[in-house]
Amino acid sequence: MPLSSFLLAWAQLTHQRVKLVVATAGVVVAVMLMLVQLGIREGAMDNSVAIARRITADLVLVSPRTKTIFASATFPRSLLYRLGAISGVRSTGEMYMAQGRFRNPWDKLEFPVSIYGIDPREPMMDLPGLDPYAAELQQQDRILFDGLSRKNYGPVLGFLQREGHLDVEINLRKMRIIGAINVGISINTDGNLYMAPANFLRLFPDRRPGSVDVGLIRLQSGADIEQVRRALQPLVNNEARVLTKEELVAMEIAFIRENAPIDFIFGMGAAVGFFVGFVVVYQILYTEVTNHLPQYATLKAMGFSDRYLLKVVFSQAMLLSVLGYFPGFFMAIGLYRVATKAIQMQFYMTAERALLVFALTILMCCMSAAMAIRRLRTADPAEVF
């Protein structure tokens, strides 16, 4: 891009500062909307599959009727016993999942909570801070609280820091919270509790002890995951499916996209932001071209080509995209922090999203320029004067 056309574009934009501020503000709003909408969309999706991604087992066993582990169908635990003797399998474990009722001990209100029954000695899940509580969790009615749960459960963390434990009622059964670990919530749940399988079954006495929600399979070092999976599937017949961790995550994402319109809602919000920016930039550039039409006609009469004049308008579009992108970028980061604190779900900026929105911003401004220069193409010096 010739330097002279760039300087001319800058001079035109800065000649009337108010118009420059308005145009930049339009781009800022568009960038902020796109980043926030796409960020919330990806953050909601990531938080919703966080439990599946935290599984560290090499293979997972689920019922063929399970579409999401948050509403899983069960399969016989005896299936796991068949798999231990297969070459390449090092150990197996089970995970129980259910929704319970947590009674806030301060205001006596009940709130739903997700409950996980796992072996604390070998959970086959990435649960930071679990190890110090592994032995005590084996005792009757001992549980761990998710420190990132929403505040409707009461000041649990503060009480734990002062007293070391907290007695609560879960499903009308008295249980003791012995500590907290930070795992995170999702659109599926406001809070989480973790306990040993035996305590899970005490909490849900109507549940058949031989029915498991998720089976966890850890392989020996160097074992071929796909080969072991093909060997395991015939052993469980049609009673269960053997999945890799990646397939489990993909299953969770597919379920959320089919049953929660996250993609549509936040994708539409990002599209609205793009359209707002397009309209604002188009209006500004069209006004600039119209107001300076005599000057453009003079340049054409002096021998400057249409191509040069088009570069001037596109230079203005590029300048607006850059001037608007970075304030919008930092405002979006601030809104991520506000949303994280308010919703208690983690939202953060990624390099891929930042680059995508930057490309969309340039595209938005260039499209506006392409629309605005139609007036310039038809400018005839003889008609103007």
Number of C-alpha atoms within 10 A of each C-alpha: 10 10 9 12 19 19 14 16 22 16 12 18 22 12 11 11 11 11 16 17 16 14 24 25 21 24 32 28 22 29 31 27 25 30 28 28 23 22 24 20 21 20 19 21 20 18 19 23 24 17 20 22 17 15 19 17 20 19 25 26 28 24 21 15 13 18 17 19 21 19 13 19 18 23 24 18 17 12 18 20 12 13 20 17 10 13 13 20 21 15 18 21 21 21 19 24 21 16 16 19 17 23 22 18 16 11 10 12 13 18 15 17 21 20 24 20 23 22 21 22 14 12 21 22 19 14 17 10 13 19 13 10 18 17 10 14 27 18 13 15 22 22 28 22 24 21 19 19 24 19 13 15 21 17 13 23 20 10 12 16 11 9 10 12 19 18 14 18 16 22 16 13 15 13 18 19 21 19 23 23 18 15 19 21 26 22 14 15 17 22 24 25 22 27 26 26 21 17 20 25 16 14 19 14 9 8 12 11 16 11 15 26 23 23 25 24 25 20 20 14 9 7 15 11 18 12 10 17 19 11 15 21 17 12 15 18 10 10 16 24 21 24 21 18 20 14 14 23 22 14 18 23 16 14 13 21 13 11 8 13 12 17 17 12 12 20 16 15 19 24 16 16 23 24 14 19 28 22 18 20 29 24 17 23 27 22 14 18 21 17 11 14 18 17 14 21 21 17 16 17 13 10 9 13 11 17 9 16 21 19 19 24 27 25 24 27 28 21 19 27 28 17 18 24 25 16 17 24 23 13 18 24 18 14 18 22 16 13 17 16 12 10 15 18 25 19 24 18 17 11 7 9 15 17 11 13 21 20 12 17 27 18 17 25 29 23 17 24 28 17 14 24 22 13 12 19 12 9 18 16 17 9 8 12 8
